């Protein structure tokens, strides 16, 4: 919820944030992806059109690079006991550059060294031969 409502996230009771996120899920579209190991949910990432995460545009380190309509991977969580096993390196919240690079993402801007803006052009890999 942080990237949806900003600093208010930390000021609200946990149950209020959970309830608000349940409403996001019910309203749709799905706000992310879940990683499973069999029947056990072991990880989650928020994956959604950037326009649904208005707080990203308020954060100068993550300001928009251009007007290309992109989706954002803005939050990761990996269950304890499943970290450093290929789901993502840890529960790093926003992920690590090396993990994104291994997945084919490229840095397109870097307002501060610790927070590069990365993209993966899915059209380029989906183009028929």
Buried (B, 14 or more C-beta within 10 A) or exposed (E): BBBBBBEBBEEBEEEEBEEBBEEBEEEEEEBBEEBEEEEEEBBBBBBBEBEBBEBBEEEEEBEEEEEEEBBBBBBBBBBEEBBEEEBBBEBBEBBEBEBBEEEEBEEBBEBEEEBBBBBBBEEEEEEEE
